[in-house]
Amino acid sequence: MESQAQPSQVEGAIPSSSVPTTESKLQVGFVGLGNMGRGMALNLAKGLQTMSPSLNHLMVYNRTTAKAQKVKEEAGGAVQIAQSVEEIGKRCQIVFVSISNDEAALDVFTRLCNGEEESRGKTREERKDPSNTIFVDTSTIYPATTGQIERFVSAQPRRHFIAAPCFGPPPMACAASLIFAVAGPYASKQAIASLLVPHMGRKIMDFGSNPERAATFKLIGNSMLLGVIELLSETMTLADKTGVGSDRFYEFIQEFFPAPSAISYGKKILTNAFSGEEGFSLDGGIKDCTHIRRLATSVDCPMGVMDQAHAHMIAARANGGGDKDWSSLVGGQRLSAGLDPWEGKRPGLLKH
């Protein structure tokens, strides 16, 4: 898999307008340094310095200050730490956000806008500064929430919102090989394209001007990933129950279905490597699956695989899996098959 996009991968979707690297006052900010945000922010901090040493260091904020300090150390000091979300909104012209859920996203964007208004004013008469402020949300949230945030952000002139939810686990964020689904004002998308790729990802998919379309696409994409994990869970559990062995079935997956997601999640299930430190949490998976099922219901589109995956994730969480990677949903499948949720293998019916 490529770790970095070719220029055409950006330009084919959104003709990129270079960030004004000669404008020393440009300040870029990043809010949310969780498993995904940490890798994106670190790469962005380093990327800004390669674009122009005269650019201000990336300004970051995280509720847990220790995480912000760690990113600063890993970036070789090319990061400045804000004391509040409002400070990011007050001082930055481009702000990226990576937040875990809808409620937190609404709170963060409210505080960002409060900070921006403290700096530039609340009324049209006060807002004389001709420059723009661009807020970019990389989080996975429900489309209606995205629309609510967009309307709130855009209520003031020269304040723009872009939905840019990203595909990829934390290791891909660290490798700057994420895929971004982007929607919002065209000029604003141009302004951030060269920051997204190659510094944080490898490809941009443009979904027009309505941010809710990008948020919708992200949920559909996640339903595909979750469906892969559910199918892996069922088939690998069956392989163990029959005595064929999930190790042999994983060998088949590698040869016949060599998709990165199938190989990666299949290995986690095979080795019971469900650490949430480098993956997407089971709680986050339940949140996304709830959004997916709500979206499907809203358009009368049954998704039986999502219903089953949701049930397995709930069962896995009830048996101690809340802090594990979402591939631990196999624990729910194993329980229904009479196996230990976190060990899996038991003597099978067939003999080798």
Buried (B, 14 or more C-beta within 10 A) or exposed (E): EEEEBEEEBBBEBBEBBEBEBEBEEBBBBBBBBBBBBBBBBBBBBBBBBEBBEEBBBBBBBBEEEEBBBBBBEBBEEBBBBBEEBBBBBBBBBBBBBBBBBBEBBBEBBBBBBBBBBEBBBEEEEEBEEEEBBBBBBBBBBBBBBBBBBBEBBBEBEBBBBBBBBBBBBBEBBBBBBBBBBBBBBEEBBBBBBBBBBBBBBBBBBBBEEBBBBBBBBBBEBBBEBBBBBBBBBBBBBBBBBEBBBBEEBBEEBEEEBEEEBBBBBBBBBBEBBBEBEEBBBBBBBBBBBBBBBEBBEEEEEEBEBBBBBBBBBBBBBEBEBBBBBBBBBBBBBBBBBEBEBBEBBEEBEEEE
